[in-house]
């Protein structure tokens, strides 16, 4: 394969990652909208659309494997392909979390949430911002920019964790006050947990974006590399 053609294929592979990221973002927004508005049709659409996210991951995996087979790339080229595979897997899991929230919404039926949704939508907003910045770091291939973005993601992940703890505390207190609240509180705990995991996956993507351009594995929020790879 000519170098120019290989570069085009690599760029296309990365473009498919960004497209998949947009699909996941749409799913998360739709899942939260269905939950907050008690829009069961919206929730069902999120569930139905998850197959498209799964299909996109499979397409990316097949293209990545084809590139590995045809070109046997090394160094930076190999990292670009392996990073794309890794991120596709993370995005697929995020899509599953959105689907999970939509299924929670369906299980709740038309019954309103136990408490007003304030912290949970805030968790979603922060997690989606983290996802966008992580994918930006991935696509730019700029070590300094990737590190800068990653450093901004660490505090955001901490903020999501704090909100998650707040949601847990509030809902557990409502359970204690009235055992009849347990089922409805549990639904919201599950939804909050899924969003906390979305933020964790976005952090993983940011770390892999740094690996892509430096060949080093780092922990977001820690200034030093914790291990060398390719």
N, C-alpha and C positions, 0 to 999 in steps of 0.2 A: 504494500500500500504506500502510495506517495505521501510524503510528509504533509503536504497541503491538505490532502484528502483526510488524513488521520486527524489533523487539527480541526477540520470542519466537523468530523464525527465526534470528537471530544466536546467541542462547543455545543453540538446538538444534544449530546448526552446531558450536559449541564443545564441546557435550556429546559429539558424535560424535567429536571429536578425542580427548577423554579416553577414550572407549570404545575407540578404535583403539589408544591408548597401552596400555591394559590387554591388548589382544590381542597386541601386540608383546612386552610383558613376559612373558606366558604362553609365547610362542614361544621367547624367549631362555632362560627357565628350563627349558623342556622340552628344548631343544637341548643345554644343558649337562648335564641329567640323563641324556639318552641317551648323550652322549659319556662321561661319567664312569662310568656303570653298565654300559656296553656293551649298552644296551637298544636294539636295532635297531628294534623295533616303535615305541618312543617317538620315535626319530629319524624314522621314516617318517611318523608322525602330524604332526610339525612341518612336514615338507615338504608333506603334503597340506593342512594348514590354512593354508599361506601364500596360497592362492588367496582365502581369506576376507579376509585383510589387504589384498590387492590390490583386491578388490571394494569394501571399505570406503573405500579411498582414492578410487576412482572415484565412489562415492556422494557423498563430501564435495566432490569437485571439481565434480560436476554441480550440487549445491545451491549452492555458492559462485558458480558462473557464473550460475545463475538469480537469485540475489540481486543480483549486479552488473547483470544485464540489466534487472530489474524496477525497481530503486531508484536506480541510478546514484549510489551513495553517495560521499561525500567525507570527507576528514580522518580522524577516529578510526574511523568506521564502515568506511571503505575499508581502513584498516589492519587492522581486526579480520578482515575477509574475506581479505585478502591473507596475513595471518599464518597463518590457518587453512589456507590452501592450501599455504603453505610448510611448515608443520609436518607436514601429511599426507604430503607428499613425503619428508620426513626419516624419518617413522615407517615408510613403505613400504620405504625402504632398510634401516632397522634390521631389519625383517621378513626382508628378503633375506639379511642377515648371519646371522640365526638359521637360516634355511633352509640357508645355506652350511655352517654348523657341523653341521647334521643330515646333510647330504650327505657331509661329511668322515667322520662317524661311520659311515655306511653303507660307505664305501670302506675303512674300517679293518676292517670285518667284526667278528668276535668276538675278534680279537686285542686284547690289552690295550694301553693307551697305553704309549709308550716309557718314560715316567717318571710318578711319582705326580702327579696333578693337584692342585696347591696354588695356584700363582700364577694359573692361568687361571680357576678359580672365583672367586678374589678379584677379578680384573679384572671378571668378570661382576657380582659384587655391587656394586662401586663404580659401574660403568656404569649399572646399573639404579637405584641411588640417585640418580644424576645425572638420569636420565630422569624419575623421579618428581618431583624438585624443579623441573626445568625446566617440566614440565607444570603444576605448582602455580603457578609464577610466571606462566605464560600465562593461567591461568583466573582469577586473582585480580584482574587489572586494577589493580594497585597498584604505582606506580612505585618507591616505596621498598622494598617487599617484593621486587619483581622484581630490583632492584639487589642487595639483600642475598643473595638466592638465587644470583644469578649470581656474586657474589664467592666464594661457597662452592664453586661448581662448578669454578672455575679450578684450585684446588689438587687437587681430586679428579681432574681430567683429567691433571694432572701426575703424580699417583700411578699412574694407569693406564699412562701412558707409561713410568714407571720399571719397573713390573711387566712390561710388554711387552719392554723391553730386557733384563730379567733372564731372561725366558723365551727370548728369542733367544740370549743368551749361553750359557745352559745347554744348549740344544738343539744349537747349533753345536759346542759342545765334545763332545757325545755323537757327533755326526757325525764329528768328527775322530778320536775314539777308535776308531770302528768304522764303516766305510763302509756296512755292512749296516743301520745305524741311519738312514740318510738318508731313506728313504721314510717311516718312522714319525715321524721328527722333523719332516718337512715337513708332515705332517697337523696336528700340534700348532701349528706356526708359523702355518699358515693360520687355525686356530681362534682363536689369540691375536690375529692381525691383524684378524679380523672384530670381536672385542670392542673392540679399540682404536678401530676406526671407529665402533662404537656410541657410545662415549664422546664422540668428536668430534661426532657428530650431536646428541647431547644438549646439548653446548656450543652448537651452532648454535641449538637451540631456545631456550636461555636468552637468547642474544643477541637473538633475534627477539622474545622476551617483553618485553624492555626497549624495543625499537623500537615495539612495540604501544602502550605507554603514554606514551612520550616523543617518538616520531617521530625518534629518533636511532639511528644505527647505531653500536654499540660493539663492542670486542673484550673478551670476558670475561677478567678479570684485569688489564685496563688501565682506570684510573679515568676517563679522558677519552673523550668521544665522538670518533670518527674521521670522522664525516660526518653531515650533516643530510639527512633525507629529507622525507617528507610532513609 
